[in-house]
Amino acid sequence: MLLLTTLITTNAMIFDCHFYNASNVVDENIFYVCEATVTQTDNERVLEKVHGAHHKGRNNQDVDGLIVQNQTLMKIPLKIDKFFPHLQFVQLENTSLEMISLGDFKQLPNLRYFKAVNNKLTHLDDNSFK
């Protein structure tokens, strides 16, 4: 009997989060933050999993801040809202971010603060921040 097996690989982006509370100097809000280490294959930009130990009584629904720094993330990941539906703050620092598309922020209806520092932005769609 011949048994054939197929190895299925998926292109996936995974966030390994360190969760903590952080204050916002603009309006003194306290954010529950995921500071993410990004694991990805083949530059796929769809977020498929989130790992990390939450504070007691907290879960992904409570996360309202996302920080990614000093990693390669050329585009804003898609399906962030599947894991963090209440994001208000996103900081992408030194990530080699190259473009921001019109649809990137549609998945983040509660977004109030976006910070992109030390990136390689070459493309910004018209009305991206509407």
Protein Blocks (a to p, Z undefined) as FASTA:
>chain_A
ZZdddddddddddddddddddddfklopacdddddddddehhiabdfbdcddddehiafk
lpcbdcdehiacfbccehklmmmmmbfbdcdehklpabdcfklmmmmmmbmbdcdehiab
fbdcehklZZ
